[in-house]
Amino acid sequence: MIGSNSHEVGRKVVSILRILSESPQPLGARLIARQLKGQGVELGERAVRYHLKLMDERGLTQSVERWDGRKITPLGIEELNNALVTDKIGLVLDKIELLAFRTSFDVEKHTGLVPINISFFPV
């Protein structure tokens, strides 16, 4: 359960970083919470402020002015890019697992389906 909670927090942080990276101007907790809600992520302003504070401490975001909100830092952009790569890898692994469950190969009849993952590299 601890691992899934940590994963959920990570997803929220990535969602906030994505919103900040797509904005040409700094955003405050209220605007971020509204955009998250539009994406189906229920996170109130207070929770967003909490996550922003933690992200400031990690150097992922930076407070622009007292009331002007936050912007994403180069470290935050790097974190977001790494998270996106991890998501893509996770999707590939999920697809491989799904295909593994659909295996229908019969060894004696030499018929059926077997998923394989092949990569070609130029020599």
The 8 nearest C-alpha neighbors of each residue, nearest first, counted from 0:
[[1, 3, 2, 4, 5, 6, 7, 8],
 [2, 0, 4, 3, 5, 6, 7, 8],
 [1, 3, 5, 4, 0, 6, 7, 8],
 [2, 4, 6, 0, 5, 1, 7, 8],
 [5, 3, 7, 1, 6, 2, 0, 8],
 [4, 6, 2, 8, 3, 7, 1, 9],
 [5, 7, 3, 9, 4, 8, 2, 10],
 [6, 8, 4, 10, 9, 5, 3, 11],
 [9, 7, 11, 5, 10, 6, 12, 4],
 [8, 10, 6, 12, 7, 11, 13, 5],
 [9, 11, 13, 7, 8, 12, 14, 6],
 [12, 10, 14, 8, 9, 13, 15, 7],
 [11, 13, 9, 15, 14, 10, 16, 8],
 [14, 12, 16, 10, 11, 15, 17, 79],
 [13, 15, 11, 17, 12, 16, 10, 18],
 [16, 14, 12, 18, 17, 13, 11, 19],
 [17, 15, 13, 19, 18, 14, 20, 12],
 [16, 18, 20, 14, 15, 19, 13, 21],
 [19, 17, 15, 21, 16, 20, 14, 22],
 [18, 20, 16, 22, 21, 17, 71, 70],
 [19, 21, 17, 18, 22, 16, 71, 76],
 [22, 20, 18, 19, 17, 23, 16, 24],
 [21, 23, 19, 24, 20, 18, 25, 26],
 [22, 24, 21, 25, 20, 19, 70, 26],
 [25, 23, 22, 26, 70, 19, 69, 68],
 [26, 24, 70, 69, 68, 67, 27, 22],
 [27, 25, 68, 69, 30, 24, 31, 70],
 [26, 28, 68, 29, 30, 69, 31, 67],
 [27, 29, 31, 44, 47, 30, 48, 32],
 [30, 28, 32, 44, 31, 27, 33, 43],
 [31, 29, 33, 32, 28, 27, 34, 26],
 [30, 32, 28, 34, 33, 29, 35, 27],
 [31, 33, 35, 29, 30, 34, 44, 43],
 [34, 32, 30, 36, 31, 35, 29, 37],
 [33, 35, 37, 31, 36, 32, 30, 38],
 [36, 34, 38, 40, 32, 37, 33, 31],
 [35, 37, 39, 40, 33, 38, 34, 41],
 [36, 38, 34, 35, 39, 33, 40, 32],
 [39, 37, 35, 36, 40, 34, 41, 33],
 [38, 40, 36, 37, 41, 35, 34, 42],
 [41, 39, 36, 35, 38, 42, 37, 11],
 [42, 40, 36, 39, 43, 35, 32, 38],
 [43, 41, 40, 32, 46, 47, 44, 35],
 [42, 44, 46, 45, 32, 47, 41, 29],
 [45, 43, 47, 28, 29, 46, 32, 48],
 [44, 46, 48, 47, 43, 49, 28, 42],
 [47, 45, 49, 43, 48, 44, 42, 50],
 [46, 48, 44, 50, 49, 45, 28, 51],
 [49, 47, 51, 45, 46, 50, 28, 52],
 [48, 50, 46, 52, 47, 51, 45, 53],
 [49, 51, 53, 47, 52, 48, 54, 46],
 [52, 50, 54, 48, 53, 49, 55, 47],
 [51, 53, 55, 49, 50, 54, 48, 56],
 [54, 52, 56, 50, 55, 51, 57, 49],
 [53, 55, 51, 57, 59, 56, 52, 60],
 [56, 54, 60, 58, 52, 53, 57, 61],
 [55, 57, 53, 54, 58, 52, 59, 60],
 [58, 56, 54, 55, 59, 53, 60, 52],
 [57, 59, 55, 56, 60, 54, 74, 61],
 [60, 58, 75, 54, 74, 72, 57, 55],
 [61, 59, 71, 55, 72, 58, 54, 70],
 [60, 62, 69, 70, 55, 63, 71, 72],
 [63, 61, 69, 64, 68, 70, 60, 65],
 [62, 64, 69, 68, 67, 61, 70, 65],
 [65, 63, 67, 66, 62, 68, 69, 25],
 [64, 66, 67, 63, 68, 62, 69, 27],
 [67, 65, 64, 68, 27, 63, 62, 69],
 [68, 66, 64, 65, 63, 25, 27, 26],
 [67, 69, 27, 26, 25, 66, 62, 63],
 [70, 68, 62, 25, 26, 61, 63, 27],
 [69, 71, 25, 61, 60, 19, 72, 62],
 [70, 72, 60, 75, 19, 20, 59, 61],
 [71, 73, 75, 60, 74, 59, 76, 61],
 [74, 72, 76, 75, 77, 71, 59, 78],
 [75, 73, 77, 72, 59, 76, 78, 58],
 [76, 74, 59, 72, 78, 73, 77, 71],
 [75, 77, 79, 73, 78, 74, 80, 72],
 [76, 78, 74, 80, 75, 79, 81, 73],
 [79, 77, 75, 81, 76, 80, 82, 74],
 [78, 80, 76, 82, 77, 81, 13, 75],
 [79, 81, 77, 83, 82, 78, 76, 84],
 [82, 80, 78, 84, 83, 79, 77, 85],
 [83, 81, 85, 79, 80, 84, 78, 86],
 [82, 84, 86, 80, 85, 81, 79, 87],
 [85, 83, 87, 81, 86, 82, 88, 80],
 [84, 86, 82, 88, 83, 87, 89, 81],
 [87, 85, 89, 83, 84, 88, 82, 90],
 [86, 88, 90, 84, 89, 85, 83, 91],
 [89, 87, 85, 91, 90, 86, 92, 84],
 [88, 90, 86, 92, 87, 91, 85, 93],
 [91, 89, 93, 87, 88, 92, 94, 86],
 [90, 92, 94, 88, 93, 89, 95, 87],
 [91, 93, 95, 89, 94, 90, 96, 88],
 [94, 92, 90, 96, 91, 95, 89, 97],
 [93, 95, 97, 91, 96, 92, 98, 90],
 [96, 94, 92, 98, 97, 93, 99, 91],
 [95, 97, 99, 93, 94, 98, 92, 100],
 [98, 96, 94, 100, 99, 95, 93, 101],
 [97, 99, 101, 95, 100, 96, 114, 94],
 [100, 98, 96, 101, 102, 97, 95, 114],
 [99, 101, 97, 98, 102, 96, 103, 95],
 [102, 100, 98, 99, 103, 97, 112, 113],
 [103, 101, 113, 99, 112, 100, 104, 98],
 [102, 104, 111, 112, 101, 105, 113, 110],
 [105, 103, 111, 112, 110, 102, 113, 106],
 [104, 106, 110, 108, 109, 107, 111, 103],
 [107, 105, 109, 108, 104, 110, 111, 103],
 [106, 108, 105, 109, 110, 104, 111, 103],
 [109, 107, 110, 105, 106, 104, 111, 103],
 [110, 108, 106, 105, 107, 104, 111, 112],
 [111, 109, 108, 105, 104, 112, 106, 103],
 [112, 110, 104, 103, 105, 113, 109, 102],
 [111, 113, 104, 103, 102, 114, 110, 101],
 [112, 114, 102, 104, 115, 103, 111, 99],
 [115, 113, 98, 99, 112, 102, 116, 95],
 [116, 114, 117, 113, 95, 99, 98, 112],
 [115, 117, 118, 114, 95, 113, 91, 119],
 [116, 118, 115, 119, 114, 120, 95, 113],
 [119, 117, 120, 116, 115, 121, 122, 91],
 [120, 118, 121, 117, 122, 116, 115, 114],
 [119, 121, 122, 118, 117, 116, 115, 91],
 [120, 122, 119, 118, 117, 116, 115, 91],
 [121, 120, 119, 118, 117, 116, 115, 88]]
